[in-house]
Amino acid sequence: MIWQEEWMDIHLMRRQGMSISEIARQSGHDRKTIRKYLRSGEVPRYGPRGSRQTVLDGYKDKLVNLFHSGVHNGVVLYEKISDLGYTGSYDSVKKFLTPLREQPW
């Protein structure tokens, strides 16, 4: 990962006639990385990534409803959604339930 100033330095070194290998040695980056940033026309932008979908996503509403209806045992909840087709792990269910257990009723 490089920042704008370093990206500009790489382009400046190239305009001054330095080879990609030479720029890589001076900057401490791999030659392929230098080549990638020289080909890109704009400064790389970094930011938060979007959330990824999980196997549990389709079952979260069911888990919340069961939890609020009085079923608090993680193993029982896991078995109930497994019967509905959930193929994920028990640990994923456990992690999802942790914030629910911490909320006051």
C-alpha positions in Angstrom: 0.0 0.0 0.0 1.4 3.4 -0.9 0.2 6.9 -0.3 -0.2 9.8 -2.7 3.3 11.3 -2.0 5.0 8.0 -2.6 3.0 7.5 -5.8 4.1 10.9 -7.0 7.7 10.1 -6.2 7.6 6.9 -8.2 6.2 8.8 -11.2 8.8 11.6 -10.8 11.7 9.1 -10.7 10.4 7.5 -13.8 10.2 10.8 -15.6 13.8 11.5 -14.6 14.8 8.4 -16.5 15.2 5.8 -13.7 14.5 2.2 -14.5 11.8 0.2 -12.8 14.4 -1.9 -11.0 16.2 1.2 -9.8 13.0 2.8 -8.5 12.1 -0.5 -6.8 15.5 -0.6 -5.0 15.2 3.0 -3.8 11.6 2.8 -2.7 11.7 -0.7 -1.2 8.9 -2.0 -3.3 8.8 -4.9 -5.6 9.3 -4.3 -9.3 5.8 -5.5 -10.1 4.4 -3.1 -7.6 6.3 -0.2 -9.2 5.1 -1.3 -12.7 1.5 -1.4 -11.5 1.6 2.1 -10.0 3.3 3.5 -13.1 0.6 2.0 -15.3 -2.2 3.4 -13.1 -3.3 6.9 -14.1 -4.5 7.9 -10.7 -3.4 7.7 -7.0 -4.7 4.5 -5.4 -7.6 5.1 -3.1 -8.1 3.1 0.1 -11.2 2.9 2.2 -13.5 0.7 4.1 -14.5 -2.4 2.3 -18.1 -3.4 1.9 -19.6 -6.1 4.0 -19.4 -9.6 2.7 -22.2 -12.0 2.5 -22.1 -15.0 4.8 -23.9 -18.4 5.0 -25.7 -17.1 8.1 -27.2 -14.0 6.4 -30.4 -15.9 5.3 -31.0 -17.1 8.8 -30.3 -14.1 10.9 -34.0 -12.9 11.1 -35.0 -16.4 12.2 -32.3 -16.5 14.9 -33.4 -13.1 16.2 -37.0 -14.1 16.3 -36.3 -17.4 18.1 -34.0 -15.6 20.5 -36.6 -13.0 21.4 -39.3 -15.6 21.8 -37.2 -17.2 24.6 -34.8 -19.7 22.9 -31.4 -18.6 24.2 -29.4 -21.8 23.9 -27.0 -21.6 21.1 -26.9 -25.3 20.3 -30.7 -25.4 20.1 -30.8 -22.3 17.8 -28.0 -23.9 15.7 -30.0 -27.1 15.3 -33.2 -25.3 14.4 -31.6 -23.3 11.6 -29.6 -26.4 10.5 -33.0 -28.2 10.0 -33.9 -25.3 7.7 -30.8 -25.8 5.5 -28.1 -23.8 7.3 -24.7 -25.3 6.4 -22.4 -23.0 8.3 -20.7 -23.6 11.6 -21.9 -23.4 15.2 -19.2 -20.9 16.0 -20.7 -18.5 13.4 -24.1 -18.8 15.2 -22.4 -18.3 18.6 -20.6 -15.1 17.4 -23.9 -13.7 16.0 -25.7 -14.4 19.3 -23.1 -12.6 21.5 -24.4 -9.1 21.0 -28.0 -10.3 21.4 -27.1 -11.7 24.8 -25.5 -8.5 25.9 -28.5 -6.3 25.1 -31.0 -5.7 27.9 -34.4 -7.3 27.3 
